[in-house]
């Protein structure tokens, strides 16, 4: 089974070895034909505490690491600061 990979922006890095990443998706509304933006926040494992708020990162699905963490920051991160 392949693991999903998402891209988003770090919105919090307060916790040790954890970052909160906001992932935004856009879709066309079926009735009004307008592009709608929807975002979700994911807790991701950042083992070396390298990511800072505003960084653009890619996260990958993984086994449950804690109550909320089911994602991990990919090693070639961060992509760029916003």
N, C-alpha and C positions, 0 to 999 in steps of 0.2 A: 504494500500500500504506500503510495507516495504521500509525502507530507506537504501540506499547504504552505506557501510562502506569501507573506503580505508585506507591503511597504507602508510606512507611516512616519509620524513625527513624535519624538519623545516629549511628553507633557509633564512628566514627573520622574525625578531620580532620587528621591529622598530616602527610599528604603535601601538597605544593604543588598547588593547583588540583584536588585530588581529595578526595572524601569516600567513606566506605564506609557504605552504607545497608542496614539490615536490614529486609526486607519479610516480613511474616507473613501466611500464608493459613490459613484454617480450612476444614475439610471434614468431612463425616460419614463415619465408617468404614463400609464396606459390610456388614461382618458384625456388628460389635458396636454399631452405631448410636450411637457416642459421637463427640462433636465433637473432632477432633484438630487441634492447632496445629502448623504446620510453617513454618520460616523459612528464608530464603535471604539471602545478602549480595551486594550489587552494588557495584562501583566506579563512581562517577559523576563526571562533569566539573563542577567548580564554579569557573568562570572568575575570579570576584572574591573567592574565599575567604570568602564570607559565612556559610556554614553552620557551626554549632558542634555539638558532641556533645550529643545530646538533642533537637535540633530535629526537628520533624515536616516532612518534605519530600515533594514529588512529583518523580519522575524519569521521563524519556522516553527511549525507545530511539533510538539514533543510529548513525551509521557508526562503525567501529572507530577510536578515538583513540589507543590504545596496546595493549599486550599484554592487559590486563585490562579497560580502560574501553570499554564499549559503551553507556553511558547518560549522560545529561546532566541536571543539576538544572534544573527549569523556572524561568523568570525571576521569577515571582511568589512567590519563596521567601524565607525559610523561613515555613512556615504558623504554627507556634507552638512554644514551648519546652515540654518535658515537665515 
